[in-house]
Each structure stands twice: as structure tokens, then as C-alpha cells.
């Protein structure tokens, strides 16, 4: 089941990295080279993912790689979401919309 999530997550992150809004953000913020590297890397991962998921059932090293990949994919997805949010936020401010100032508190995992 976890593999199924990874199979769905990689294409979703790939679509975000290829999105025209993120391409414009990349150009405006000077990070387009990194965006292109991410996009190309995701294409390569997507090409080998089915074989890796199959091997992950019997190969501990591949299973570990898949877990690390899943974590990195979630991080990339979160980062892309933050870029999209920031661009939409700045666009709203440029258009004269009043935008609230939210304080984001990070959880340290302590409980």
C-alpha cells in the first residue's frame, strides 16, 4: 500500500514541477535551473519506479531507497506548495488585496 502512495506521489510532484506557474516562479526567482533539475530527476525516477517497487518486496536496500525517496518526494511536494502559496500571496498583495499575516508555528515533535 505504501508503494501505491509513492506511485501516485511522484507523478503529482512531477506535474507541479512542470506547471507553467512554477516555471514563471523559477524564472522570476532565479531558480529555474534547480526546477529543471528536479523535473528531469523526477522523470528518471518515474521511469524506474515500477521496477524498484517490485524489487522492494524482496530487496532490503531497494526498500530503504524507496522509503528515502518517499520522504524526499513529500519534502519536494511541500516545498513546491510553499512556492505556489508565496507567489499567489505576493500576487494578491500586488493587486491590492488585504492579506492576513498568519504566524506559522512549527512543531518540534515534543509532546
Secondary structure by P-SEA (a helix, b strand, c coil): caaaaaaaaaaaaaaaaacaaaaaaaaaacaaaaaaaaaaaaaaaaaaaaaaaaaccccaaaaaaaaaaaaaaaaaaaaaaaaaaaaaaaaaaaacccccbbbbbbbcccc
